[in-house]
Amino acid sequence: MEKVRCLIIGGGPAGYTAAIYAARAALSPVLYEGNEPGGQLTTTTMVENFPGFEGGVDANELMSAMRAQAVRLGADIRRGVVTSADLSDGKHQVTIGNKETIEADALIIATGASAKYLGLPSERKFRGLGVSACATCDGFFYRKKDVAVVGGGDTACEEASYLAGLCRKVYMIVRRDVLRASKAMQQRVMQTPNIEILWNCQTQEVLGDEFGVTGARLQRNDGEVFDIDVDGFFLAIGHHPNSDLFKEWVSVDEAGYIITEGKSSRTCVPGVFAAGDVQDPTYRQAVNAAASGCRAALDAEKYLMGI
């Protein structure tokens, strides 16, 4: 069994930032990137809202730079997926690929959250080419264009309202004849003139060409099939926090997000910290995840120092 001082699970903005801070604090961090190095951010193209990049930055370049910075400062970044964990009786142990076990003095969980998709092959084909699960991240690219938002809850209404301020037309694709959102959010959507709700509809296919999304094929509950012309197709049907491996030991909310103490990154297990989207059901932005990773590394440093 390998023993390390600080172990970080997750290779997104939170994990890489935690590694940067932990390395500078001489904690000799080891980070396992999981099966999606770079995290959710790598499913988009340009990032316009990350501070410090006047003209925006390619998402993959941003994450590669974060990774390289952590490595330069001394972090040991490894490819590998955590397949099980044991946080019982004061242990901080994880198993990588069902093979090797690593024990850490301090553990930072930065495994992120995964957006829920419809599961259509065409949706996967155009991911990053017009299909997005983050209007705040990608809405800027669709200024004065027509877009669609799938969903009928608060998140979908918030995304549609945000996009309505940028886009010419926003279609909301709702599979029922009512919205699940709060009354306030429903009212906001209903009063926005460039939002059109397509009731009782489900997406059959995302349409596009070599340049990206051009539309969507929908089917009403009565069987009618029709197409809409859109340049962007946004999913707003929820996220799933990647916390399943740790839920036996750390406290989570009803949706599975890890609960941390106050403004800290501390979980209910001493020496175990959580950062990024795995504990943030509200903002889900790269800059917030990075800040969260900073907090986790600082908290881990204090824990290891006995403060």
The 8 nearest C-alpha neighbors of each residue, nearest first, counted from 0:
[[1, 100, 101, 2, 99, 102, 92, 94],
 [2, 0, 101, 102, 100, 3, 99, 103],
 [3, 1, 102, 103, 101, 0, 4, 104],
 [4, 2, 103, 5, 102, 104, 1, 6],
 [3, 5, 104, 103, 26, 105, 27, 6],
 [6, 4, 28, 105, 103, 3, 106, 104],
 [5, 7, 106, 29, 28, 103, 30, 107],
 [8, 6, 30, 107, 106, 29, 108, 14],
 [7, 9, 108, 31, 109, 30, 110, 107],
 [10, 8, 110, 32, 109, 14, 33, 31],
 [9, 11, 32, 14, 36, 37, 15, 38],
 [10, 12, 38, 37, 14, 13, 9, 15],
 [11, 13, 289, 15, 14, 288, 16, 285],
 [14, 12, 292, 289, 288, 275, 16, 11],
 [13, 15, 10, 17, 9, 11, 109, 16],
 [16, 14, 18, 12, 17, 13, 66, 10],
 [17, 15, 19, 292, 18, 13, 14, 289],
 [16, 18, 292, 296, 14, 293, 20, 15],
 [17, 19, 15, 21, 16, 20, 69, 22],
 [20, 18, 69, 16, 22, 17, 21, 15],
 [21, 19, 23, 17, 22, 18, 296, 293],
 [20, 22, 24, 18, 296, 26, 23, 19],
 [21, 23, 25, 19, 24, 20, 74, 73],
 [24, 22, 20, 25, 21, 19, 72, 26],
 [23, 25, 21, 22, 26, 20, 300, 27],
 [26, 24, 22, 23, 27, 21, 28, 73],
 [25, 27, 21, 28, 24, 22, 5, 4],
 [28, 26, 25, 22, 74, 4, 5, 29],
 [29, 27, 5, 74, 26, 6, 22, 21],
 [28, 30, 75, 6, 76, 74, 7, 5],
 [29, 31, 7, 76, 8, 6, 77, 75],
 [32, 30, 77, 8, 79, 78, 33, 9],
 [31, 33, 10, 9, 36, 78, 79, 30],
 [34, 32, 80, 79, 35, 31, 9, 36],
 [33, 35, 80, 36, 32, 79, 78, 38],
 [36, 34, 38, 33, 37, 32, 10, 39],
 [37, 35, 10, 32, 38, 34, 33, 11],
 [36, 38, 11, 10, 62, 41, 35, 40],
 [37, 39, 11, 35, 40, 36, 41, 10],
 [40, 38, 41, 42, 37, 113, 11, 35],
 [39, 41, 42, 38, 43, 58, 37, 285],
 [40, 42, 43, 39, 59, 58, 37, 38],
 [43, 41, 40, 39, 127, 126, 44, 131],
 [44, 42, 127, 41, 40, 58, 45, 131],
 [45, 43, 58, 57, 127, 46, 42, 41],
 [44, 46, 57, 56, 58, 47, 55, 43],
 [47, 45, 56, 55, 58, 48, 57, 49],
 [46, 48, 55, 49, 45, 56, 54, 136],
 [49, 47, 46, 50, 55, 136, 52, 286],
 [48, 50, 47, 286, 46, 51, 52, 285],
 [51, 49, 52, 48, 286, 53, 47, 55],
 [50, 52, 53, 49, 55, 48, 54, 56],
 [53, 51, 55, 54, 50, 56, 49, 47],
 [54, 52, 55, 51, 50, 47, 56, 48],
 [53, 55, 52, 56, 47, 51, 46, 45],
 [56, 54, 47, 52, 46, 53, 45, 57],
 [55, 57, 46, 45, 58, 52, 61, 47],
 [56, 58, 45, 60, 59, 44, 46, 61],
 [59, 57, 61, 60, 44, 45, 41, 46],
 [58, 60, 62, 61, 41, 57, 63, 37],
 [59, 61, 63, 57, 58, 62, 64, 56],
 [62, 60, 58, 64, 59, 63, 57, 65],
 [61, 63, 65, 59, 64, 37, 60, 66],
 [64, 62, 60, 66, 65, 61, 59, 67],
 [63, 65, 67, 61, 62, 66, 60, 68],
 [66, 64, 62, 68, 63, 67, 15, 61],
 [65, 67, 63, 69, 64, 68, 15, 62],
 [68, 66, 64, 70, 69, 65, 63, 71],
 [67, 69, 71, 65, 66, 70, 64, 72],
 [68, 70, 19, 66, 72, 74, 67, 71],
 [69, 71, 74, 67, 73, 72, 68, 66],
 [72, 70, 68, 73, 69, 67, 74, 66],
 [73, 71, 69, 70, 22, 74, 68, 23],
 [72, 74, 70, 71, 22, 75, 69, 27],
 [73, 75, 70, 28, 69, 22, 76, 18],
 [74, 76, 29, 30, 28, 73, 77, 70],
 [77, 75, 30, 29, 74, 31, 70, 78],
 [78, 76, 31, 30, 79, 32, 75, 29],
 [77, 79, 32, 31, 33, 76, 80, 34],
 [78, 80, 33, 31, 32, 77, 95, 96],
 [81, 79, 33, 95, 96, 34, 82, 31],
 [80, 82, 95, 94, 83, 96, 93, 79],
 [81, 83, 96, 95, 94, 97, 80, 84],
 [84, 82, 94, 93, 81, 244, 85, 97],
 [83, 85, 93, 92, 94, 244, 86, 245],
 [84, 86, 92, 87, 93, 91, 90, 83],
 [85, 87, 90, 91, 92, 248, 89, 84],
 [86, 88, 90, 89, 85, 248, 91, 92],
 [89, 87, 90, 86, 85, 91, 268, 248],
 [88, 90, 87, 86, 91, 269, 268, 270],
 [91, 89, 86, 87, 88, 92, 85, 102],
 [92, 90, 86, 103, 102, 85, 106, 89],
 [93, 91, 102, 85, 101, 84, 90, 86],
 [94, 92, 84, 101, 100, 83, 85, 81],
 [93, 95, 100, 83, 99, 81, 82, 97],
 [96, 94, 81, 99, 97, 80, 82, 98],
 [95, 97, 98, 82, 80, 81, 94, 79],
 [98, 96, 95, 94, 82, 99, 83, 81],
 [99, 97, 96, 95, 94, 100, 82, 81],
 [98, 100, 95, 94, 101, 97, 0, 96],
 [101, 99, 94, 0, 93, 95, 1, 92],
 [100, 102, 1, 93, 92, 2, 0, 94],
 [103, 101, 92, 2, 91, 3, 1, 93],
 [104, 102, 3, 105, 4, 91, 5, 2],
 [103, 105, 4, 5, 3, 91, 106, 270],
 [106, 104, 270, 5, 103, 271, 299, 4],
 [105, 107, 271, 6, 5, 7, 272, 103],
 [106, 108, 272, 7, 273, 271, 6, 109],
 [109, 107, 273, 8, 110, 272, 7, 274],
 [110, 108, 9, 274, 14, 8, 111, 275],
 [109, 111, 9, 241, 108, 277, 8, 112],
 [112, 110, 277, 276, 109, 241, 275, 240],
 [113, 111, 240, 241, 239, 277, 276, 238],
 [112, 114, 239, 238, 240, 115, 111, 241],
 [113, 115, 238, 237, 239, 116, 132, 112],
 [114, 116, 238, 237, 236, 113, 239, 117],
 [115, 117, 118, 114, 234, 236, 119, 122],
 [118, 116, 119, 115, 122, 234, 202, 236],
 [117, 119, 116, 120, 122, 123, 115, 121],
 [118, 120, 122, 121, 117, 123, 204, 203],
 [121, 119, 123, 122, 124, 118, 204, 205],
 [122, 120, 124, 123, 119, 205, 204, 125],
 [121, 123, 119, 120, 124, 125, 205, 126],
 [122, 124, 126, 120, 121, 125, 119, 118],
 [125, 123, 121, 122, 126, 120, 128, 127],
 [126, 124, 128, 123, 122, 130, 127, 129],
 [127, 125, 130, 123, 128, 124, 122, 131],
 [126, 128, 43, 130, 42, 129, 125, 44],
 [129, 127, 211, 125, 126, 130, 212, 210],
 [128, 130, 231, 212, 127, 211, 232, 125],
 [131, 129, 126, 232, 125, 127, 233, 128],
 [132, 130, 233, 133, 234, 129, 126, 127],
 [131, 133, 234, 233, 235, 114, 134, 130],
 [134, 132, 136, 135, 131, 137, 233, 234],
 [133, 135, 138, 137, 136, 158, 132, 162],
 [136, 134, 133, 138, 137, 161, 158, 139],
 [137, 135, 133, 134, 138, 46, 48, 47],
 [136, 138, 134, 139, 135, 140, 133, 131],
 [139, 137, 134, 140, 141, 135, 162, 136],
 [138, 140, 141, 137, 142, 165, 136, 135],
 [141, 139, 138, 142, 137, 144, 231, 45],
 [142, 140, 144, 139, 138, 166, 143, 231],
 [141, 143, 166, 165, 144, 139, 140, 138],
 [144, 142, 166, 167, 141, 165, 145, 168],
 [143, 145, 166, 167, 141, 142, 146, 230],
 [146, 144, 168, 229, 167, 230, 169, 166],
 [145, 147, 231, 229, 169, 230, 232, 170],
 [146, 148, 170, 232, 169, 171, 233, 231],
 [147, 149, 233, 171, 234, 172, 170, 232],
 [150, 148, 172, 234, 235, 171, 233, 173],
 [151, 149, 155, 236, 235, 173, 152, 172],
 [150, 152, 178, 173, 179, 155, 180, 156],
 [151, 153, 180, 179, 155, 154, 150, 178],
 [152, 154, 180, 156, 155, 157, 181, 184],
 [153, 155, 157, 156, 152, 235, 158, 237],
 [156, 154, 235, 158, 150, 152, 157, 153],
 [157, 155, 159, 153, 158, 154, 160, 184],
 [156, 158, 154, 160, 155, 159, 153, 161],
 [159, 157, 155, 161, 156, 160, 134, 154],
 [158, 160, 156, 162, 161, 157, 163, 155],
 [161, 159, 163, 157, 158, 162, 156, 188],
 [160, 162, 158, 159, 163, 164, 157, 165],
 [161, 163, 159, 165, 164, 160, 166, 138],
 [164, 162, 160, 166, 165, 161, 159, 169],
 [163, 165, 162, 161, 166, 160, 167, 142],
 [166, 164, 142, 162, 163, 143, 167, 139],
 [167, 165, 143, 142, 144, 163, 168, 162],
 [166, 168, 143, 144, 145, 193, 165, 169],
 [169, 167, 145, 193, 166, 194, 146, 170],
 [170, 168, 194, 146, 147, 145, 163, 193],
 [171, 169, 147, 195, 196, 194, 148, 172],
 [170, 172, 196, 148, 147, 197, 149, 173],
 [171, 173, 149, 197, 148, 200, 150, 170],
 [174, 172, 198, 151, 150, 175, 200, 199],
 [173, 175, 199, 200, 201, 198, 172, 176],
 [176, 174, 199, 177, 173, 198, 200, 178],
 [175, 177, 198, 199, 174, 178, 173, 200],
 [178, 176, 175, 179, 198, 151, 173, 174],
 [177, 179, 151, 180, 152, 185, 176, 175],
 [180, 178, 152, 151, 177, 181, 153, 185],
 [179, 181, 152, 153, 178, 185, 184, 151],
 [180, 182, 184, 183, 185, 153, 179, 152],
 [183, 181, 185, 184, 186, 180, 187, 179],
 [182, 184, 186, 181, 185, 187, 180, 188],
 [183, 185, 187, 181, 186, 182, 180, 156],
 [186, 184, 182, 188, 187, 183, 180, 189],
 [185, 187, 189, 183, 184, 188, 182, 190],
 [186, 188, 184, 190, 185, 189, 183, 191],
 [189, 187, 185, 191, 190, 186, 184, 156],
 [190, 188, 186, 187, 191, 185, 194, 192],
 [189, 191, 187, 188, 186, 192, 194, 185],
 [190, 192, 188, 189, 194, 193, 187, 160],
 [193, 191, 194, 190, 189, 195, 188, 163],
 [192, 194, 168, 191, 169, 163, 195, 167],
 [195, 193, 169, 192, 191, 170, 168, 196],
 [196, 194, 170, 171, 169, 193, 197, 168],
 [197, 195, 171, 170, 198, 172, 194, 173],
 [196, 198, 172, 171, 173, 200, 195, 199],
 [197, 199, 173, 176, 200, 196, 175, 174],
 [200, 198, 174, 175, 219, 176, 220, 173],
 [201, 199, 219, 174, 218, 198, 173, 172],
 [200, 202, 218, 174, 217, 203, 219, 172],
 [203, 201, 217, 204, 216, 218, 200, 215],
 [204, 202, 217, 216, 201, 218, 205, 215],
 [203, 205, 216, 202, 215, 121, 206, 119],
 [204, 206, 215, 121, 122, 214, 216, 207],
 [207, 205, 214, 215, 213, 212, 204, 216],
 [208, 206, 212, 213, 211, 214, 205, 209],
 [207, 209, 210, 211, 212, 213, 206, 125],
 [208, 210, 211, 207, 212, 128, 125, 213],
 [209, 211, 208, 212, 128, 207, 213, 129],
 [212, 210, 128, 207, 208, 209, 129, 125],
 [213, 211, 207, 129, 230, 206, 214, 231],
 [212, 214, 207, 230, 229, 206, 228, 211],
 [215, 213, 228, 229, 206, 227, 212, 205],
 [214, 216, 205, 206, 227, 226, 204, 217],
 [217, 215, 226, 204, 203, 225, 202, 205],
 [218, 216, 202, 203, 225, 201, 224, 226],
 [219, 217, 224, 201, 200, 223, 222, 202],
 [218, 220, 200, 223, 221, 222, 199, 224],
 [219, 221, 222, 199, 200, 218, 223, 201],
 [222, 220, 219, 223, 218, 199, 224, 200],
 [223, 221, 219, 220, 218, 224, 200, 217],
 [224, 222, 219, 218, 221, 225, 220, 217],
 [225, 223, 218, 217, 222, 219, 216, 226],
 [226, 224, 217, 216, 218, 223, 227, 219],
 [227, 225, 216, 215, 217, 228, 214, 224],
 [226, 228, 214, 215, 229, 216, 225, 217],
 [227, 229, 214, 213, 215, 226, 230, 145],
 [230, 228, 214, 146, 145, 213, 231, 227],
 [229, 231, 213, 212, 146, 145, 129, 214],
 [230, 232, 146, 129, 229, 130, 212, 147],
 [231, 233, 130, 147, 146, 129, 148, 131],
 [234, 232, 148, 131, 132, 130, 147, 149],
 [233, 235, 132, 149, 236, 148, 131, 116],
 [236, 234, 155, 150, 149, 237, 154, 132],
 [237, 235, 150, 234, 115, 149, 155, 238],
 [236, 238, 115, 235, 114, 239, 154, 234],
 [239, 237, 114, 115, 113, 112, 240, 236],
 [238, 240, 113, 112, 114, 241, 115, 237],
 [241, 239, 112, 277, 242, 256, 255, 111],
 [242, 240, 112, 110, 111, 243, 277, 239],
 [241, 243, 240, 245, 244, 246, 277, 255],
 [242, 244, 246, 245, 241, 255, 240, 247],
 [243, 245, 242, 246, 83, 84, 247, 82],
 [244, 246, 243, 247, 242, 248, 249, 84],
 [247, 245, 249, 248, 243, 244, 242, 250],
 [246, 248, 245, 249, 244, 243, 250, 86],
 [249, 247, 246, 245, 86, 250, 87, 268],
 [250, 248, 246, 267, 245, 247, 268, 266],
 [249, 251, 258, 257, 267, 246, 248, 252],
 [252, 250, 257, 255, 258, 256, 249, 246],
 [253, 251, 255, 254, 256, 258, 257, 250],
 [252, 254, 255, 251, 256, 257, 250, 258],
 [255, 253, 252, 256, 239, 251, 240, 280],
 [254, 256, 251, 252, 253, 240, 257, 242],
 [257, 255, 278, 251, 252, 277, 240, 254],
 [258, 256, 251, 278, 250, 277, 255, 259],
 [257, 259, 251, 250, 278, 256, 266, 252],
 [260, 258, 266, 265, 264, 261, 257, 263],
 [259, 261, 265, 263, 266, 262, 264, 258],
 [260, 262, 263, 259, 264, 265, 258, 266],
 [263, 261, 260, 264, 259, 265, 294, 291],
 [262, 264, 261, 265, 260, 259, 294, 298],
 [263, 265, 272, 295, 273, 259, 274, 294],
 [266, 264, 272, 259, 260, 263, 271, 273],
 [265, 267, 259, 268, 272, 271, 260, 249],
 [266, 268, 249, 269, 250, 265, 259, 260],
 [269, 267, 266, 271, 270, 249, 248, 265],
 [270, 268, 271, 267, 266, 265, 89, 272],
 [269, 271, 105, 268, 106, 302, 272, 299],
 [270, 272, 106, 268, 269, 266, 107, 105],
 [273, 271, 265, 107, 264, 266, 295, 108],
 [274, 272, 108, 264, 107, 109, 278, 265],
 [275, 273, 109, 291, 292, 13, 295, 278],
 [276, 274, 288, 13, 277, 291, 109, 278],
 [275, 277, 111, 279, 278, 112, 283, 288],
 [276, 278, 111, 240, 112, 275, 256, 279],
 [279, 277, 257, 256, 276, 275, 274, 258],
 [280, 278, 276, 281, 277, 275, 283, 282],
 [281, 279, 278, 282, 276, 283, 256, 277],
 [282, 280, 279, 283, 276, 284, 278, 154],
 [281, 283, 284, 280, 279, 287, 276, 288],
 [284, 282, 276, 281, 279, 280, 285, 287],
 [285, 283, 287, 286, 282, 288, 136, 276],
 [286, 284, 288, 287, 12, 289, 283, 40],
 [285, 287, 289, 288, 284, 290, 49, 12],
 [288, 286, 290, 284, 289, 285, 291, 283],
 [287, 289, 275, 13, 291, 285, 286, 290],
 [288, 290, 13, 12, 292, 286, 291, 287],
 [291, 289, 293, 287, 292, 288, 286, 294],
 [290, 292, 288, 294, 274, 293, 289, 275],
 [293, 291, 13, 17, 289, 295, 274, 16],
 [292, 294, 290, 17, 296, 291, 295, 16],
 [295, 293, 291, 297, 292, 296, 298, 264],
 [294, 296, 298, 292, 264, 297, 293, 299],
 [297, 295, 299, 17, 293, 21, 298, 294],
 [296, 298, 300, 294, 299, 295, 293, 301],
 [297, 299, 295, 301, 300, 296, 294, 302],
 [300, 298, 302, 296, 297, 301, 295, 303],
 [299, 301, 297, 303, 298, 302, 296, 304],
 [302, 300, 304, 306, 298, 299, 303, 305],
 [301, 303, 299, 305, 304, 300, 306, 298],
 [302, 304, 300, 305, 301, 299, 105, 104],
 [305, 303, 301, 302, 306, 300, 299, 298],
 [306, 304, 302, 303, 301, 300, 299, 270],
 [305, 301, 304, 302, 303, 300, 298, 299]]
